[in-house]
């Protein structure tokens, strides 16, 4: 049935898109435009899946610095260039780019998810201080008991149910984080564990460039109705906001309540106690827990999954690693962190897996704080 109101709305949106498209390129070609490195002409496609292959191809075509004119994005295709810009000139290039979907997610219902990701500021520096204090090298042994305990549970699951090995690995990733940060033992079938998987997937999709290309080109679309074609990003932002808020608050509140009741303590609860009621610091501590989970969940699963793949492909290497374990550790117990220095071949396997299949092949997108200086 013909709906004149819907037709008028679609026509209006189309007209706005066309106007913004031509205005955008007119501004790009103005005489005041800055001189930029070479790059592809016209509209560029940013693949949401494995975009580094496309970046590498552009690097082969245009050089170490590739500029996407239609997106105002600079791609660094060499470590030397990255060090020169991101380390030596960090004050100019340390700002964080927030994807439009994540920006919209944070605005909905005032979720206050400031650290996913966070702009370069005093708040960001405080978050960084929290992470450095909690995860610095000297603090790593604090997490050994949780890792040791949950790894034993993983091995038992692999023996009893080997066909679902990746589900067991995913459960390991979750359980280590929850026990390390909140002192919570969360089984794989717990509602919070299931919600955490959904939250991690939702946050990941919101942080990746290219997931919603139309919205990324025209952020003003956040103001159009959600029922319009192509506006699925708004529904995703609503769902992502709700699930992140829930996963962010539930374990945090349990950890704080456990500390108040004296039943158990945790890293998060101890940080809250040290904050002495400072609301800004408590909010940052709560965000740190969520960011730690999002950062560790996929990377742990990816690395262990890559290990399984490599051991299947390179069985000679697997046998040599097993021989070293049998010789150094024996068959009467499992290895511990104290055995690490005595297992150089196993250490080499671990490092090669991380090199061959990096869990995070790309850093988060950064943004200049001063375009003229950049």
N, C-alpha and C positions, 0 to 999 in steps of 0.2 A: 504494500500500500504506500502511496506517495505521501511523504511527510515534509511539508514545506519548511517547517522549523529546522528539522535535521539537515535538509538540503542547504538552507541558508547558513547554518553553522559551519557546515563543511566548506562551503564556498568562501566564507569569511576566513577560516583557518588557512585555506589554500592561498588566498590573496596575501595574508600576512607572511606566510612562508616564502612566497615569491618575492615580496618586497624586501624581506630581510636577507634573502639570498643575494640579490643584486646590490643592496646597500653594503653588505659584507664585503663583496669583491671590489666594489668601488672604493671603499676605504682602504682595502689592501693595496690597491694600485695607485693610491694617492702619492704625490711627490714627497710627502713627509715620511713615507714608510722607511723603516730601517733596512740597512743592507743585511741580507741573511745568506746562509750557506745554500748550496744547491739542493734540489729535491724534486720529487714528482710534481708535475703540473696538474691543475684541475682538481676535481674532487677525489679524495683518497679514501680507501676502505681500510678500517682498522679492525682486523679479525679479532674476535673475542677468544678464539681457541688457538693456542700456540702462536701468539703474534710475533715472537722473536724470529721465526723463520722469515716473515715478511720484512722485519727490520734488517735482518742480515742481508737479504736480497737487495734492499735499498742501499745498504752500506756498500755492497759490491758495485752497485751502479753509480753511486754519487760520492762515496768517500766516507771518512770517519765521522763527519758531521752531516746529518740529513735533516733538512728543514721542510716540514709539511705546511705549506703556505695557507691552505684553506683551514687549518686547525691551529695554527700558531704553536706548533709542537716541534721541538728539536730533539732528534734521536742521536745518542752517543754510541758509536759502534766500535770503540776501542778503549781499553782500560786506561791508557795513557791520557786520553782526552777526559775520561771520567774523573781520574784523580786530579787533573789540572783544574777542572771546573768545580767538582763537587767537594773536594777536600781543600785545595789551596784557596779557593774562592767561595768557601762554604757560606759566608754571610750573605752573598748575593743569590746563591742557588739552593738555599736550604728550606725554602717555603714548601708547603705541601699542597698538591692539587687535589681537591675534593671532587670526585665524579658527581655529575648532576643528580644521579639516582641516590647516591649516599647522602648528598646534601639535602635532598627532599626527604629522605628517610629520617634524618636527624631533626627536621623541622616538625614532623608529624607527632602530635601528642607530647611535644617537648621531651623527647627521649634522653637528651643531654649526653649523647654518645660522642663526646668531643674528641676522643682519641682515635676515631676510626674514619679517616686519618685526621690528624690535627695540624692546624696552621702553625707556622713558626712564630712562637710567642713565648712569653714568660710561663704560661700554662704548659706549653709543650716542653719547655726546659725542666719544669717540675716533674712532668711525666717521665722524661728521660732520666732524671735523677732517681726516681722510684725504681725504674727498671734496672739501672746500673747497681743500685744498692741490693736489689733482690736477686739479680741473676749474674752478678760479677763472678769471676773465676773462683775467688775465695769462698763464695757462698754455694758453689755447686754441690759440695758434699751434703748439704742440707737435704737435697732432693734424692740422694742415693737410696734411702730406705723405701720410699714410694716406688722408685723405678725398679728396684730389686724385687719387691713384693709383687708388683703388677706384672713384671716379666715372667715370674714363676706361674702366675695365673694364665698368662698367654700360652706358655709352653704346655700346660695341662689341657687347655682348650684345643691346641693344635693336635695333640695326641688323640683326644676323644672325638673331635669333629674337624678333621683336616680339610674337608671339602669347602668349608666356609672360612678359610684362613684369612681372607681380607676383612671379613666382618670382625674377626677376633683382633686383628691389628687395629682396626678403627676403635674397638672397645678399649684396647690398651692405651691408645692416645688419649682418649677421654678420661679414663680412670686415673692415669698418672697425673694429669693436670688437676683434677678435682681433689685428689688426695694431697698433692704437693702444695696447692694453694689454700684449699679450704678444709683439709683433713676430713674429706667426705669419701665414703666408699659407695660409688654409684654403679650398680650392676648395668649390664648392657641393655636389659629390658626395662629399666627404670624410665618413667615418663620424662624425667629431666634429661636423660641420655638421648632419648629419641628427639626431644625438642632441640637439643644441642646440635644434632646432626643437621636438622632443618635450618637452624640459625646460622650455622657455619656456611652452608650452601647459599643461603640468601645473602649473607654479608659478602661472600666471595663474588657472587654475580653482580652485586652493587658496586664493588670496588674495581671491577675489570672494565677497561675501556673497550668500547665496541659492542657491549651487550645490548644497548638501545641506541643505535647510531642516530636516529632522527632526533631524539631528545638531547643527545650530546651536542648536536649541531645547533639546536634551537632550544635552549633551556627555558625560554619563556613559555614553553608548552605546559609547564607545571600549573599554569593558571587556566588551562582549558579543561572541560569536563572529562571525567575518567571514562565515560561511555563512548567517546569518539574513537574511531579506528586508529590504531597505532599508539594508543595511550595506555597500553598494558603496564608501562613502567610505573604508573601511579598506583595501580593495585599492588604491584610488587613492593613498592615503597611502604605502603600501608601494612602489608603482611610482614615485611622485614622489620619494620619499626616495632610491631607488637611482639614478635618472637624474640628479638634482641633485648627488648626491655625485660621480658620475662626471664630469659636465660641470664641476664645481667644481675637481676635482683634476687632471685631465689637462692642460689648458693651463697651469695654474700650475706643475706639476712640470716641464713642458717648458721654460717660461721660465726657471725657476731653474737647470735643468741647462745651458741655453744660456749663462747668465751664468757658471756655474762653468767651463765648457769654454772660455770666451772667444770663442765663435762669434758671439754677438750679445747686445745688451742690450735692455731693455724697461722700461717704466714700472713694472710689477709687480715685476720683478727688482730694480730700483734701490731701490724701497721696502723690499723684503726685506733688501737689503744695509744700508740705513740703520737697520733695526730692531736690528742687532747681536745677533741670535739670541734676541730676546725672543719667546717662544712665543705669548703673548697678542696681540702686535702682528702677528706673522706670520699668525695665524689671522684677524685682522681684515682684513689686506691680501688674503688669499685670498678672504674673503667679499666684499670690495669689488669684486673682479673679476667674481664671479658676479652681484652686484646690478647692476653697471654693464651687464652684458649683458642681464639681464632688463628693466631700465628702458629701455634704448635700442632693443632689438629691435623691439617692437611700435610704439613711438612713431615711429621712423624710417619703418617700413613704412606706418603710417597717414598720416603727413604727406605722403610722396611719392605715395602712392595718391590722396590728396585733391587733390594738385596735378594729377595726370593727369585726374582727374574735372573739376576746374574749367576746365582748358584745353580740354576737349572741350565743356563747356557754354558757355563764354564765349570764343568764338574771336576776337572783336574784341580782347579783352584780350591773348590770345596773340599776335596779329599785332603789336600795339603793343610788347609786350615783345621780340619778335624784331627789330623795327625798331631798338629801342634797342641791343640786342646788336650788330647789324650796324654801327650807326653808331659805337659806342664801341670795341668789340673788333675788329670786322672779321670777315672770313671765312677768315682764314689761321691762326687759332689758337682755342683754347677759352678762356673766361674763367677768371681765377684770383681768389684772395681779394683780391689787390691792386686788382682792378677794382671791388670792391663799392661803394665810395663814389661811383664814377662811373656807377652804374646805379640811379638812384633809382626808376625805374618797376618794374624787376625786383624791387627790394627791397620795393616796395609790394605786388607780387603775392605774394611770399613771406609777408609779414605778414598779408595778407588771407586767404590760405589757412589760416594758423594760427589766425586769429580765427574764420573761418567754420566750420572743422572741427577743433576742438581735439583733439589726440591723447589728452589725459588730461582729460576733462570733470569728473572727480571726484578729490578728494584721497583718500589712504588714511584709513581710519577711525581716529579718535583716541579716547583714553580719559582720563578725569579721574584726577588723582593724589590728589584730596581731594574726595569727593562732597559733603561738608557745605559746603565753601567754594564749590563749583560751584553 
